[in-house]
Amino acid sequence: MQGATCMTLEELRSATNNFSSSNLVGHGMFGEVYNGLLHG
């Protein structure tokens, strides 16, 4: 198992279509959970 990957806010915005409500999966203990697609 690999460690966590650090990502910039811009990368997260791009992956989630600017945190679009259509990508909202649910609410976790620490906030909203979004589905996203990483390119690369």
C-alpha distance matrix in Angstrom:
0.0 3.8 6.8 9.6 12.0 15.6 18.2 22.0 24.2 25.8 22.6 22.0 25.7 25.6 22.7 24.4 27.9 28.8 27.3 29.7 30.6 30.0 26.3 26.3 24.3 25.3 25.5 22.9 23.6 23.2 25.0 24.9 21.9 22.3 21.2 20.9 20.5 19.1 21.2 20.3
3.8 0.0 3.8 6.7 8.7 12.3 15.0 18.7 21.3 22.8 19.7 19.5 23.3 23.2 20.6 22.6 26.0 26.7 25.6 28.2 29.5 29.1 25.3 25.6 24.0 25.2 25.2 22.7 23.3 22.4 24.0 23.9 21.2 21.3 20.3 19.5 19.0 17.1 19.0 18.0
6.8 3.8 0.0 3.8 6.6 9.6 12.8 16.4 18.9 20.9 18.2 17.9 21.7 22.1 19.8 21.6 25.1 25.2 24.0 27.0 28.3 28.4 24.6 24.5 23.3 24.0 23.6 20.9 21.1 19.8 21.7 22.0 19.7 20.2 19.8 19.0 19.1 17.1 19.4 18.6
9.6 6.7 3.8 0.0 3.8 6.5 9.5 13.1 15.3 17.5 14.9 14.3 18.1 18.8 16.7 18.3 21.7 21.6 20.4 23.5 25.0 25.3 21.5 21.4 20.5 21.2 20.7 18.2 18.6 16.9 18.4 18.7 16.5 16.9 16.9 16.1 16.5 14.7 17.3 17.0
12.0 8.7 6.6 3.8 0.0 3.8 6.4 10.1 12.7 14.4 11.7 11.8 15.6 15.9 14.2 16.3 19.4 19.4 18.8 21.9 23.9 24.2 20.5 20.9 20.5 21.7 21.5 19.6 20.3 18.2 19.1 18.9 16.7 16.4 16.1 14.5 14.5 12.1 14.3 13.9
15.6 12.3 9.6 6.5 3.8 0.0 3.8 6.9 9.8 11.8 9.9 10.3 13.8 14.7 13.7 15.7 18.5 17.8 17.5 21.0 23.2 23.9 20.4 20.7 21.0 21.9 21.3 19.6 20.2 17.4 18.1 18.3 16.7 16.3 16.7 15.0 15.3 12.8 14.9 14.8
18.2 15.0 12.8 9.5 6.4 3.8 0.0 3.8 6.6 8.2 6.2 6.9 10.2 11.0 10.5 12.6 15.0 14.3 14.5 17.9 20.5 21.2 17.9 18.6 19.5 20.7 20.5 19.4 20.4 17.5 17.4 16.9 15.5 14.5 14.8 12.6 12.9 10.5 12.5 13.0
22.0 18.7 16.4 13.1 10.1 6.9 3.8 0.0 3.8 5.3 5.2 6.5 8.7 10.0 10.8 12.5 14.2 12.7 13.6 17.1 19.9 21.1 18.3 19.0 20.5 21.6 21.2 20.6 21.5 18.2 17.7 17.3 16.5 15.3 16.1 13.8 14.3 12.1 13.7 14.5
24.2 21.3 18.9 15.3 12.7 9.8 6.6 3.8 0.0 3.8 5.4 5.1 6.1 8.6 9.8 10.6 11.9 9.7 10.5 14.1 16.9 18.5 16.0 16.5 18.5 19.5 19.0 18.9 20.0 16.6 15.4 14.8 14.6 13.4 14.7 12.8 14.1 12.9 14.8 16.4
25.8 22.8 20.9 17.5 14.4 11.8 8.2 5.3 3.8 0.0 3.8 5.4 5.0 6.1 8.6 10.0 10.3 8.6 10.7 13.7 17.1 18.3 16.1 17.3 19.7 21.2 21.3 21.6 23.1 19.9 18.3 17.1 16.6 14.5 15.2 12.6 13.1 11.7 12.8 14.5
22.6 19.7 18.2 14.9 11.7 9.9 6.2 5.2 5.4 3.8 0.0 3.8 5.5 5.1 6.1 8.6 9.9 9.5 11.0 13.9 17.1 17.6 14.9 16.5 18.3 20.2 20.7 20.8 22.5 19.7 18.4 16.9 15.5 13.2 13.1 10.1 10.0 8.1 9.4 11.1
22.0 19.5 17.9 14.3 11.8 10.3 6.9 6.5 5.1 5.4 3.8 0.0 3.8 5.4 5.1 6.1 8.3 7.6 7.9 11.1 14.0 14.8 11.9 13.0 14.8 16.5 16.9 17.1 19.1 16.3 14.7 13.1 11.8 9.6 10.1 7.8 9.1 8.5 11.0 13.4
25.7 23.3 21.7 18.1 15.6 13.8 10.2 8.7 6.1 5.0 5.5 3.8 0.0 3.8 5.5 5.3 5.8 4.2 5.9 8.8 12.2 13.3 11.2 12.6 15.2 17.0 17.6 18.5 20.6 17.9 15.6 13.6 12.9 10.3 11.1 8.9 10.3 10.4 12.3 15.1
25.6 23.2 22.1 18.8 15.9 14.7 11.0 10.0 8.6 6.1 5.1 5.4 3.8 0.0 3.8 5.6 5.2 6.0 8.3 10.1 13.7 13.8 11.8 14.2 16.5 19.0 20.1 21.1 23.5 20.9 18.8 16.4 15.1 11.9 11.5 8.3 8.3 8.2 9.2 12.1
22.7 20.6 19.8 16.7 14.2 13.7 10.5 10.8 9.8 8.6 6.1 5.1 5.5 3.8 0.0 3.8 5.8 7.6 8.2 9.9 13.0 12.5 9.7 12.2 13.9 16.6 18.1 18.8 21.5 19.4 17.4 14.8 12.7 9.4 8.2 4.7 4.8 5.4 7.7 11.0
24.4 22.6 21.6 18.3 16.3 15.7 12.6 12.5 10.6 10.0 8.6 6.1 5.3 5.6 3.8 0.0 3.8 5.4 4.9 6.3 9.2 9.0 6.4 8.7 11.0 13.6 15.2 16.6 19.4 17.5 15.0 12.0 10.3 6.8 6.4 4.5 6.8 8.8 11.3 14.7
27.9 26.0 25.1 21.7 19.4 18.5 15.0 14.2 11.9 10.3 9.9 8.3 5.8 5.2 5.8 3.8 0.0 3.8 5.5 5.5 9.1 8.9 7.8 10.6 13.5 16.1 17.8 19.6 22.4 20.4 17.5 14.5 13.4 9.9 9.6 7.7 9.0 10.8 12.3 15.9
28.8 26.7 25.2 21.6 19.4 17.8 14.3 12.7 9.7 8.6 9.5 7.6 4.2 6.0 7.6 5.4 3.8 0.0 3.8 5.4 9.1 10.4 9.4 11.0 14.2 16.0 17.0 18.7 21.1 18.7 15.7 13.2 13.0 10.3 11.3 9.9 11.7 13.0 14.7 17.9
27.3 25.6 24.0 20.4 18.8 17.5 14.5 13.6 10.5 10.7 11.0 7.9 5.9 8.3 8.2 4.9 5.5 3.8 0.0 3.8 6.4 8.3 6.8 7.5 10.8 12.3 13.2 15.1 17.7 15.5 12.4 9.5 9.4 7.0 8.8 8.7 11.6 13.4 15.9 19.2
29.7 28.2 27.0 23.5 21.9 21.0 17.9 17.1 14.1 13.7 13.9 11.1 8.8 10.1 9.9 6.3 5.5 5.4 3.8 0.0 3.8 5.2 5.4 6.9 10.5 12.4 14.1 16.7 19.6 18.0 14.6 11.3 11.1 8.3 9.4 9.7 12.4 14.9 17.1 20.7
30.6 29.5 28.3 25.0 23.9 23.2 20.5 19.9 16.9 17.1 17.1 14.0 12.2 13.7 13.0 9.2 9.1 9.1 6.4 3.8 0.0 3.8 5.3 5.0 8.7 10.0 12.0 15.1 18.2 17.2 13.6 10.1 10.3 8.4 10.0 11.5 14.6 17.6 20.1 23.7
30.0 29.1 28.4 25.3 24.2 23.9 21.2 21.1 18.5 18.3 17.6 14.8 13.3 13.8 12.5 9.0 8.9 10.4 8.3 5.2 3.8 0.0 3.8 5.6 8.3 10.9 13.7 16.7 20.1 19.5 16.1 12.4 11.5 8.8 8.9 10.4 13.0 16.4 18.7 22.4
26.3 25.3 24.6 21.5 20.5 20.4 17.9 18.3 16.0 16.1 14.9 11.9 11.2 11.8 9.7 6.4 7.8 9.4 6.8 5.4 5.3 3.8 0.0 3.8 6.2 9.2 12.0 14.3 17.8 17.0 14.0 10.3 8.5 5.4 5.1 7.0 10.0 13.3 16.1 19.6
26.3 25.6 24.5 21.4 20.9 20.7 18.6 19.0 16.5 17.3 16.5 13.0 12.6 14.2 12.2 8.7 10.6 11.0 7.5 6.9 5.0 5.6 3.8 0.0 3.8 5.8 8.3 11.1 14.6 14.0 10.9 7.1 6.0 4.5 6.4 9.3 12.8 15.8 18.9 22.3
24.3 24.0 23.3 20.5 20.5 21.0 19.5 20.5 18.5 19.7 18.3 14.8 15.2 16.5 13.9 11.0 13.5 14.2 10.8 10.5 8.7 8.3 6.2 3.8 0.0 3.8 7.2 9.5 13.2 13.6 11.1 7.7 5.4 5.2 6.3 10.0 13.4 16.4 19.8 22.9
25.3 25.2 24.0 21.2 21.7 21.9 20.7 21.6 19.5 21.2 20.2 16.5 17.0 19.0 16.6 13.6 16.1 16.0 12.3 12.4 10.0 10.9 9.2 5.8 3.8 0.0 3.8 6.6 10.3 11.1 8.7 5.9 5.3 7.2 9.5 13.1 16.7 19.4 22.9 25.9
25.5 25.2 23.6 20.7 21.5 21.3 20.5 21.2 19.0 21.3 20.7 16.9 17.6 20.1 18.1 15.2 17.8 17.0 13.2 14.1 12.0 13.7 12.0 8.3 7.2 3.8 0.0 3.8 6.9 7.9 5.6 4.3 5.6 8.9 11.9 15.1 18.8 21.0 24.6 27.4
22.9 22.7 20.9 18.2 19.6 19.6 19.4 20.6 18.9 21.6 20.8 17.1 18.5 21.1 18.8 16.6 19.6 18.7 15.1 16.7 15.1 16.7 14.3 11.1 9.5 6.6 3.8 0.0 3.8 5.4 5.2 5.8 6.3 10.1 12.9 15.9 19.4 21.1 24.8 27.2
23.6 23.3 21.1 18.6 20.3 20.2 20.4 21.5 20.0 23.1 22.5 19.1 20.6 23.5 21.5 19.4 22.4 21.1 17.7 19.6 18.2 20.1 17.8 14.6 13.2 10.3 6.9 3.8 0.0 3.8 5.9 8.4 9.6 13.4 16.3 18.9 22.4 23.6 27.4 29.6
23.2 22.4 19.8 16.9 18.2 17.4 17.5 18.2 16.6 19.9 19.7 16.3 17.9 20.9 19.4 17.5 20.4 18.7 15.5 18.0 17.2 19.5 17.0 14.0 13.6 11.1 7.9 5.4 3.8 0.0 3.8 7.2 8.8 12.3 15.5 17.6 20.9 21.8 25.5 27.6
25.0 24.0 21.7 18.4 19.1 18.1 17.4 17.7 15.4 18.3 18.4 14.7 15.6 18.8 17.4 15.0 17.5 15.7 12.4 14.6 13.6 16.1 14.0 10.9 11.1 8.7 5.6 5.2 5.9 3.8 0.0 3.8 6.7 9.8 13.4 15.6 19.2 20.6 24.1 26.6
24.9 23.9 22.0 18.7 18.9 18.3 16.9 17.3 14.8 17.1 16.9 13.1 13.6 16.4 14.8 12.0 14.5 13.2 9.5 11.3 10.1 12.4 10.3 7.1 7.7 5.9 4.3 5.8 8.4 7.2 3.8 0.0 3.8 6.5 10.2 12.7 16.4 18.3 21.8 24.6
21.9 21.2 19.7 16.5 16.7 16.7 15.5 16.5 14.6 16.6 15.5 11.8 12.9 15.1 12.7 10.3 13.4 13.0 9.4 11.1 10.3 11.5 8.5 6.0 5.4 5.3 5.6 6.3 9.6 8.8 6.7 3.8 0.0 3.8 7.0 9.8 13.4 15.4 19.1 21.8
22.3 21.3 20.2 16.9 16.4 16.3 14.5 15.3 13.4 14.5 13.2 9.6 10.3 11.9 9.4 6.8 9.9 10.3 7.0 8.3 8.4 8.8 5.4 4.5 5.2 7.2 8.9 10.1 13.4 12.3 9.8 6.5 3.8 0.0 3.8 6.3 10.1 12.5 15.9 19.0
21.2 20.3 19.8 16.9 16.1 16.7 14.8 16.1 14.7 15.2 13.1 10.1 11.1 11.5 8.2 6.4 9.6 11.3 8.8 9.4 10.0 8.9 5.1 6.4 6.3 9.5 11.9 12.9 16.3 15.5 13.4 10.2 7.0 3.8 0.0 3.8 7.2 10.2 13.5 16.7
20.9 19.5 19.0 16.1 14.5 15.0 12.6 13.8 12.8 12.6 10.1 7.8 8.9 8.3 4.7 4.5 7.7 9.9 8.7 9.7 11.5 10.4 7.0 9.3 10.0 13.1 15.1 15.9 18.9 17.6 15.6 12.7 9.8 6.3 3.8 0.0 3.8 6.6 9.9 13.1
20.5 19.0 19.1 16.5 14.5 15.3 12.9 14.3 14.1 13.1 10.0 9.1 10.3 8.3 4.8 6.8 9.0 11.7 11.6 12.4 14.6 13.0 10.0 12.8 13.4 16.7 18.8 19.4 22.4 20.9 19.2 16.4 13.4 10.1 7.2 3.8 0.0 3.8 6.5 9.8
19.1 17.1 17.1 14.7 12.1 12.8 10.5 12.1 12.9 11.7 8.1 8.5 10.4 8.2 5.4 8.8 10.8 13.0 13.4 14.9 17.6 16.4 13.3 15.8 16.4 19.4 21.0 21.1 23.6 21.8 20.6 18.3 15.4 12.5 10.2 6.6 3.8 0.0 3.8 6.5
21.2 19.0 19.4 17.3 14.3 14.9 12.5 13.7 14.8 12.8 9.4 11.0 12.3 9.2 7.7 11.3 12.3 14.7 15.9 17.1 20.1 18.7 16.1 18.9 19.8 22.9 24.6 24.8 27.4 25.5 24.1 21.8 19.1 15.9 13.5 9.9 6.5 3.8 0.0 3.8
20.3 18.0 18.6 17.0 13.9 14.8 13.0 14.5 16.4 14.5 11.1 13.4 15.1 12.1 11.0 14.7 15.9 17.9 19.2 20.7 23.7 22.4 19.6 22.3 22.9 25.9 27.4 27.2 29.6 27.6 26.6 24.6 21.8 19.0 16.7 13.1 9.8 6.5 3.8 0.0
